Amino acid sequence: MGVPFVSRPQIWSIGLYSGPSIFELSPCAEVVNPIMTAGKITDVSADFAADPFVIEHEGSWLMFFEVLNRKTYEGDIGLATSKEGLEWDYAGVVLDEPFHLSYPHVFNWRGDFYMIPESNRAGSVRLYKAESFPTKWSFHRSLVNGRYTDPTAFHYAEQWWMFAAETSSDTLRLFRADELEGPWTEHVKSPVVERDANIARCAGKVLVYEDRLLRFAQDCDPVYGNRVRVFEVTELSEESYQEKEVNDNLLPCGNGSGWNADGMHHISVVKSDETWLAYVDGWRWQLRFGWKY
């Protein structure tokens, strides 16, 4: 005999903001938000879409994002395409593993495209390389062993650096390498954030903006996905690390109405002419009723 139950999951979708700077953003007037939802995903039954990473390539715009597969309840990596960055067409799942994937950080390095998704359930930070960009990816190598969330690698001052949060979301570690493929070693000042779930976990790629190095951070306390905060990295070398907060609530969210009424946790910014486009995720609580047998 069945037993009724009620669940209250976070349902994520992706929207678009725009403005003259990353600190002056509002919902983009040229689109209807959200621009990507579970309902637009056609090749798998999906619960939500989140974690957008957007890049331009050969005149096209590409969005890689997490698709939460309702059947497996694991994340796959989906792709959407656009001609101008406003209206998007879903193109399908491009990376599926027997473990959860999310946070598909895609970037170009020396003419090749790479992806570092979150793969903490596999027990390592994994690097993928495009065999046929943007639809075919293969595992290249593990960069760091351990269970880390939302690893965020970037090349700066002729070195590679990578933030990676512990699964508790309250501690942020920093790694360094001379080459993308490693070897990677932990920074002498790591962890750079400790026991603070309001600022530890990264919320998108590190951005060089007006000669400032910016780290976007998720605020995960008291609820996962409260808001996105911004930190300027003021010192970064093999011996030192310092950062300071420059904005404690990057975008209006959690205002009680709309597609992102209850919060957000990710941003991907791209400059188009004189306008900044910010692809963000947001969520709402959703009541669900069912039966357990």
N, C-alpha and C positions, 0 to 999 in steps of 0.2 A: 504494500500500500504506500502511496506517495505521501511525502511530507512537504507542506508548502514552505517556501523560504522567500525572503526579501533581501536583495543586495543593493548596494549604492556605489557603483563604480564611478571613477573619473572618466568622462568621455572627452577625448581630445580631438581637436581639428586644427587646421592651419589657416591663418589669415594674413592680410597684407596691410602694412602701415607705410606711410611715406612722409617726407618732409625735407626741409633744407639742410638739416644736420641730423645726426643720430640721436641728439638730445631734444629735437623738436619734431616729434613724430605723432601722427594722428591717423585714424583709419583712412585708407586710400579711397578717394572719392570716385575713382574710375572703375572700381570693382564692387561686388557684393560679397561681403565676408560671411562665412569663411570660404576660402577659395579651394580648399581640399578637405574632404570629409570621407568617412568610411563609406558613405553611399556612392562615391565616385570610383571606388576600387572594385574592379569587375572580375579579376581573375581568382581572387580568394574571398571568402566571407570574412569581413574585417570588423573589428570593434571600434577602431579609431585610427587616425593619422596624426603623427607628431614628429618632432625633431627635424625640421627642414634644414637642408644645406643647399644653397643655390649658387650656381656658377654659370658664367657665359662661355660658350664654345662655338666658334665658327658661325657666328650670327644667330645662334639659338640659345635659349635659356633652359637650364636643366635643374630640376629639383629632385634631390634624393631625400628620402624620409622613411621613418619607421611606419610599417603597416602591422598592426597587432592582429594576427591571424586568430579568428574566433575558434577555429577547430583545434588548433594546437596550443592556443594561448601563449604563443611565442611571437616575438617580433621578426618580421622579414624586412628587407630593404626594397622599397618601391621607388619608381621613377615617374616623374611627370615632365612634360615639355611645354615650352611656350615660345612664341615668336617675339614678344615684346616684354615679357615678364609680368603681364597682367592676367590674361586668361590662360588657364592651364588645361592640358589634356593628359589624362592618366595613360601611362605606357606599359605598366605591368611591374611585377616583382622581378628584380634583377639579381638579388642575392638571397638565398635561403639556405640555412644550415640546420642541423638537428638540435641546435640550441638557440637561445634568444639572441637576437641582434637588434640594435637600435643605434641612434646617434651616428649616422653615416658620414663622417667627416671626409669629404672628397676633395682632392687637391691635385694640382699639376706640379711635377718636379722633373726638370730636365727633359721635358718632352713626353713624359709618361704620366698616366693618371693612376693615383693610388687612393685607397680608402682605408681609414682606420675606424671601424665601427666599434660600438661597445660590444664586447664579447666576454663579459666577466664570467659567465657560466661555463665557458670553455677553459677557464683558469689561466688566461693570458691575454695580453693586449696583442691583437692580431693585425697584420698588415696584408691588405689585398691589392692586387695589381690588375688593371684592366687589360684583358686579352683583346677585346673589341669594344672600345668605349662608345657609348656609356652602358651597354646592355650585358656584357659578359665579363665576369670577374673571377679571379682565382686566388686562392690563398697563397701568399708569398712567403711569409715567415712570422714567427712570434717575436715581438720586440721586448716585452717585459713579462715575466712570469708573475702570476698572482691575480686575484680577483679585484679589478678596478672598474669603476664606472666612468663613462663619458670622457675617455682619454682624448686630449686635445694637443696635438703636435703642431709646432710651427718653427720656421727657419728664421733666425734673427741673429744679427752680429756674427755671421759666418758659422753659426752652430745650430744644431737642432735641440729643441727643448720640448718637453711634454708635461702637461698637467694631467693628473689622474687621481680621482677621488676614491677613497675606500668605500666599500659597499654600505657602510653606516651613513654615508653622505655628510659626515661632519669633520672629515680630515682630508686635506688635499696634499698630495705628494708631487714633487717636481723631479723630473729626470732630464738627463743631458746626453747628447751623442755628437760625435764629429760628422757622422753620416746617418742618413735616414735609416738604413738597415742595421745600424748599431755598430758596436755594442753600446747599450744604454746603461748608464749608471745613475744612482740616485744622488741628487744634489746635497751638498754638505749642510744646507739650511733646511732640508726637507724633514718633516712636513712643514709647508709654508702656511697652512691653516690647520689648527688642531682643536677638536671638540667644539666646533661652531657650525651647525647645520644651516645657519642663515646665510653663509657666504662661501662654503667650501667647494661645492660641486660646480663644474663649469657649465655654461649655458650657451655654448656656440664657439666658433673659431675665434682665436685671438686676432685682434684687428690693430693695424697701424693706422691711426687716425690723427691727422694734423700733427705729425711727428710724435704722437703719444702712443704707447703700447698699451692696449686696453684688454682686460680680461672680463668677460661676462660671467656672472655667477648666479646660480639658482639659490633662491631662498626656500629652504625645505623645512622650515620650522615655524609654526606648529603643524602645518599640513604640507605635504609634498607638492611643490609647484605653486608657491604663493605668488612669486613675482621674480623679476630679473633685476639684478644690481650690477653696477659697473665699477671696476677697479682699474686705476692706472698703475702699471708696473713702473716704478721709479728707479729701481736698481735691479739689474740682471747680469750676473757674471758667474764664473765658475766658483767664486767665493762668497757671493752675496745675493740676497733677494729682498726687495722691499716693494710694497704696494700700498696705495691709499685709495679710499673710496671717493668716487666723483659723482655718483648718482645712485640713490638707494631705491629708486622705483622707476625704471627706465620707461615703461609704457603704462598708460591707464588700463587697468584690468582689475578683476575682482570687485566690480562696482555694482553687482547685484542684478545685472541685466545683460542680455546679448550672448553671443556665442562663447565669449571668454569671461563669463560673469564671475567665475570662482577662482581664476588665477591663470598663470602661464609659467613656462620654465625654459624657453629656448628662443634664440633670435639668430637670424642670418641676414646680414646687411650687404647690399650691393649698390654701387653708385651708378645711376643712369642719367647721363648728361649732368645737370646741376641738381638732381633730386636723388635723395637716398631712399631706396626701397628696403623695407624691413619685413622679412618673412618670419612670422612668429607663430608659436602654437598657443592654444588656450584651452580651457576645459570648463565643464560644468558637471555637477553631480547629476546622476540619473538613477531613478528608482527602477529596479527590475524585480519582477515577480516570477517565480518558477516552482518546480516540484522536484524533489529528490526522491529517487526510487531505490 
